C-alpha cells in the first residue's frame, strides 16, 4: 500500500463513520474515568501539549502498522473485484464485504496498549 496512491471519490457506504466514532469516544471517556478516577480536566498537573504530541506519534505508528498489515489484503480484494468487473459499492460483492468487516471486527478485538 503506497501513501502516494490516488484514492477515488467516495461512493455511498454502509453507515456513517461518526456513529462508531461517537461510541468509541464514549467508551474511551468511561475507560479514562475507571483508570484515573476522574474525567480529563483542565489544569490537572500534566502538560497537554506533551500528551497530545506523544499520542499523535502513537497514532502514526498504529496507522502505519495497519497499512502494512492490511494493505496486502486490500490490494488483493481490489484485484479480485476488478477482475470480476465489480465495484466496491456493487451489491454483488457482499461476500467480500462480509470477510472485510469480519477482519475489522477481529482487529478491533485485539486490544490496545492503553
VEXDREN-2710 file (C-alpha; in Angstrom, 1 decimal):
% VEXDREN-2710
k/r/px/py/pz
1/UNK/0.0/0.0/0.0
2/UNK/1.5/3.3/-1.1
3/UNK/0.9/6.6/0.5
4/UNK/1.1/8.2/-2.9
5/UNK/-1.8/6.1/-4.3
6/UNK/-4.7/8.2/-5.6
7/UNK/-8.0/7.3/-4.0
8/UNK/-11.2/7.6/-6.0
9/UNK/-14.1/9.8/-4.9
10/UNK/-16.2/8.1/-2.2
11/UNK/-19.5/6.4/-3.0
12/UNK/-22.4/5.6/-0.7
13/UNK/-21.2/3.3/2.0
14/UNK/-22.9/1.1/4.6
15/UNK/-23.3/3.5/7.5
16/UNK/-21.9/6.9/8.8
17/UNK/-18.4/6.6/10.4
18/UNK/-19.2/9.2/13.0
19/UNK/-21.6/6.7/14.7
20/UNK/-18.8/4.4/15.6
21/UNK/-16.5/7.3/16.5
22/UNK/-19.1/8.6/19.0
23/UNK/-19.5/5.2/20.5
24/UNK/-15.7/4.8/20.7
25/UNK/-15.4/8.3/22.2
26/UNK/-17.9/7.5/24.9
27/UNK/-16.2/4.2/25.7
28/UNK/-12.9/6.0/25.9
29/UNK/-14.3/8.5/28.4
30/UNK/-15.6/5.7/30.6
31/UNK/-12.3/3.9/30.4
32/UNK/-10.5/7.1/31.5
33/UNK/-12.7/7.6/34.5
34/UNK/-12.2/3.9/35.5
35/UNK/-8.4/4.1/35.0
36/UNK/-7.8/7.6/36.6
37/UNK/-10.9/8.0/38.8
38/UNK/-11.9/11.3/37.1
39/UNK/-12.6/12.9/33.7
40/UNK/-9.9/14.7/31.9
41/UNK/-9.9/18.2/33.4
42/UNK/-8.2/21.5/32.8
43/UNK/-5.1/22.3/34.9
44/UNK/-4.7/18.7/36.0
45/UNK/-0.9/18.9/36.6
46/UNK/0.1/17.4/33.2
47/UNK/1.3/19.1/30.1
48/UNK/-1.4/18.5/27.5
49/UNK/0.9/19.6/24.6
50/UNK/3.3/16.8/25.5
51/UNK/0.4/14.3/26.0
52/UNK/-1.1/15.2/22.6
53/UNK/2.3/15.1/20.9
54/UNK/3.0/11.6/22.2
55/UNK/-0.5/10.4/21.2
56/UNK/0.0/11.7/17.7
57/UNK/3.1/9.7/17.3
58/UNK/1.4/6.6/18.7
59/UNK/-1.5/7.1/16.2
60/UNK/1.0/7.4/13.3
61/UNK/2.7/4.2/14.3
62/UNK/-0.6/2.3/14.7
63/UNK/-1.7/3.7/11.3
64/UNK/1.4/2.6/9.5
65/UNK/1.2/-0.8/11.2
66/UNK/-2.3/-1.1/9.9
67/UNK/-1.4/0.0/6.4
68/UNK/1.4/-2.6/6.3
69/UNK/-0.6/-5.5/7.8
70/UNK/-3.9/-5.0/5.9
71/UNK/-2.5/-3.3/2.8
72/UNK/-1.8/-6.6/1.0
73/UNK/-5.4/-7.7/1.8
74/UNK/-6.9/-4.5/0.4
75/UNK/-4.8/-4.9/-2.8
76/UNK/-5.8/-8.5/-3.2
77/UNK/-9.5/-7.7/-2.7
78/UNK/-9.3/-4.8/-5.1
79/UNK/-7.7/-7.0/-7.7
80/UNK/-10.4/-9.7/-7.3
81/UNK/-13.2/-7.0/-7.5
82/UNK/-11.5/-5.5/-10.6
83/UNK/-11.1/-9.0/-12.2
84/UNK/-14.7/-9.7/-11.6
85/UNK/-15.7/-6.4/-13.2
86/UNK/-17.3/-5.2/-10.0
87/UNK/-17.1/-2.0/-7.9
88/UNK/-16.6/-1.7/-4.1
89/UNK/-20.2/-0.4/-3.8
90/UNK/-21.6/-3.2/-6.1
91/UNK/-24.1/-5.3/-4.1
92/UNK/-22.7/-8.5/-5.7
93/UNK/-19.5/-8.3/-3.6
94/UNK/-21.5/-9.0/-0.3
95/UNK/-19.3/-12.0/0.5
96/UNK/-16.1/-10.0/0.2
97/UNK/-17.7/-7.2/2.3
98/UNK/-18.5/-9.7/5.0
99/UNK/-15.0/-11.0/5.1
100/UNK/-13.6/-7.5/5.2
101/UNK/-15.9/-6.5/8.0
102/UNK/-15.0/-9.7/9.9
103/UNK/-11.4/-8.8/9.7
104/UNK/-12.1/-5.3/11.0
105/UNK/-14.1/-6.7/14.0
106/UNK/-11.3/-9.2/14.7
107/UNK/-8.7/-6.5/14.6
108/UNK/-10.9/-4.3/16.9
109/UNK/-11.0/-7.1/19.5
110/UNK/-7.2/-7.4/19.6
111/UNK/-7.0/-4.7/22.3
112/UNK/-4.8/-1.7/22.7
113/UNK/-1.8/-0.7/24.7
114/UNK/-3.6/1.8/26.9
END
